[in-house]
Amino acid sequence: MPIGQGSLEEACRLMAIAPDWVEDLPLRADGEDHLAFYRKT
């Protein structure tokens, strides 16, 4: 999501919506909005 658009709560809500073919799969999303850069090593 572009910086300055939407919210963390909105992004997490959208990512937790299961597709029709797997509607019983429990999904959830968490996020942090204070990280300017993240690199997994």
PyMOL CGO cylinders between C-alpha atoms (Angstrom):
from pymol import cmd
from pymol.cgo import CYLINDER

trace = [
    CYLINDER, 0.00, 0.00, 0.00, 1.47, 3.38, -0.90, 0.3, 1, 1, 1, 1, 1, 1,
    CYLINDER, 1.47, 3.38, -0.90, 2.73, 5.50, 1.99, 0.3, 1, 1, 1, 1, 1, 1,
    CYLINDER, 2.73, 5.50, 1.99, 0.04, 7.84, 3.21, 0.3, 1, 1, 1, 1, 1, 1,
    CYLINDER, 0.04, 7.84, 3.21, -2.87, 5.79, 1.85, 0.3, 1, 1, 1, 1, 1, 1,
    CYLINDER, -2.87, 5.79, 1.85, -5.09, 3.40, 3.77, 0.3, 1, 1, 1, 1, 1, 1,
    CYLINDER, -5.09, 3.40, 3.77, -4.35, 2.21, 7.27, 0.3, 1, 1, 1, 1, 1, 1,
    CYLINDER, -4.35, 2.21, 7.27, -2.64, -0.70, 8.95, 0.3, 1, 1, 1, 1, 1, 1,
    CYLINDER, -2.64, -0.70, 8.95, -5.99, -1.88, 10.31, 0.3, 1, 1, 1, 1, 1, 1,
    CYLINDER, -5.99, -1.88, 10.31, -7.51, -1.85, 6.81, 0.3, 1, 1, 1, 1, 1, 1,
    CYLINDER, -7.51, -1.85, 6.81, -4.59, -3.82, 5.34, 0.3, 1, 1, 1, 1, 1, 1,
    CYLINDER, -4.59, -3.82, 5.34, -4.79, -6.44, 8.11, 0.3, 1, 1, 1, 1, 1, 1,
    CYLINDER, -4.79, -6.44, 8.11, -8.56, -6.73, 7.67, 0.3, 1, 1, 1, 1, 1, 1,
    CYLINDER, -8.56, -6.73, 7.67, -8.21, -7.28, 3.92, 0.3, 1, 1, 1, 1, 1, 1,
    CYLINDER, -8.21, -7.28, 3.92, -5.43, -9.88, 4.29, 0.3, 1, 1, 1, 1, 1, 1,
    CYLINDER, -5.43, -9.88, 4.29, -7.55, -11.86, 6.76, 0.3, 1, 1, 1, 1, 1, 1,
    CYLINDER, -7.55, -11.86, 6.76, -10.42, -12.42, 4.29, 0.3, 1, 1, 1, 1, 1, 1,
    CYLINDER, -10.42, -12.42, 4.29, -10.31, -16.05, 3.19, 0.3, 1, 1, 1, 1, 1, 1,
    CYLINDER, -10.31, -16.05, 3.19, -10.96, -16.86, -0.48, 0.3, 1, 1, 1, 1, 1, 1,
    CYLINDER, -10.96, -16.86, -0.48, -14.18, -18.73, -1.29, 0.3, 1, 1, 1, 1, 1, 1,
    CYLINDER, -14.18, -18.73, -1.29, -12.37, -22.01, -1.93, 0.3, 1, 1, 1, 1, 1, 1,
    CYLINDER, -12.37, -22.01, -1.93, -10.95, -22.10, 1.62, 0.3, 1, 1, 1, 1, 1, 1,
    CYLINDER, -10.95, -22.10, 1.62, -13.59, -20.23, 3.65, 0.3, 1, 1, 1, 1, 1, 1,
    CYLINDER, -13.59, -20.23, 3.65, -13.00, -22.40, 6.78, 0.3, 1, 1, 1, 1, 1, 1,
    CYLINDER, -13.00, -22.40, 6.78, -9.31, -21.52, 7.02, 0.3, 1, 1, 1, 1, 1, 1,
    CYLINDER, -9.31, -21.52, 7.02, -8.76, -19.16, 9.96, 0.3, 1, 1, 1, 1, 1, 1,
    CYLINDER, -8.76, -19.16, 9.96, -6.63, -16.26, 8.78, 0.3, 1, 1, 1, 1, 1, 1,
    CYLINDER, -6.63, -16.26, 8.78, -5.37, -13.21, 10.60, 0.3, 1, 1, 1, 1, 1, 1,
    CYLINDER, -5.37, -13.21, 10.60, -2.79, -10.55, 9.95, 0.3, 1, 1, 1, 1, 1, 1,
    CYLINDER, -2.79, -10.55, 9.95, -0.63, -8.41, 12.20, 0.3, 1, 1, 1, 1, 1, 1,
    CYLINDER, -0.63, -8.41, 12.20, 1.53, -5.50, 11.28, 0.3, 1, 1, 1, 1, 1, 1,
    CYLINDER, 1.53, -5.50, 11.28, 3.63, -2.66, 12.54, 0.3, 1, 1, 1, 1, 1, 1,
    CYLINDER, 3.63, -2.66, 12.54, 3.55, 0.82, 11.13, 0.3, 1, 1, 1, 1, 1, 1,
    CYLINDER, 3.55, 0.82, 11.13, 6.63, 2.27, 12.78, 0.3, 1, 1, 1, 1, 1, 1,
    CYLINDER, 6.63, 2.27, 12.78, 9.21, 0.34, 10.76, 0.3, 1, 1, 1, 1, 1, 1,
    CYLINDER, 9.21, 0.34, 10.76, 10.74, 2.46, 8.01, 0.3, 1, 1, 1, 1, 1, 1,
    CYLINDER, 10.74, 2.46, 8.01, 12.86, -0.44, 6.70, 0.3, 1, 1, 1, 1, 1, 1,
    CYLINDER, 12.86, -0.44, 6.70, 12.91, -4.17, 7.36, 0.3, 1, 1, 1, 1, 1, 1,
    CYLINDER, 12.91, -4.17, 7.36, 15.41, -6.65, 6.02, 0.3, 1, 1, 1, 1, 1, 1,
    CYLINDER, 15.41, -6.65, 6.02, 15.21, -10.35, 6.78, 0.3, 1, 1, 1, 1, 1, 1,
    CYLINDER, 15.21, -10.35, 6.78, 18.65, -11.93, 7.00, 0.3, 1, 1, 1, 1, 1, 1,
]
cmd.load_cgo(trace, "trace")
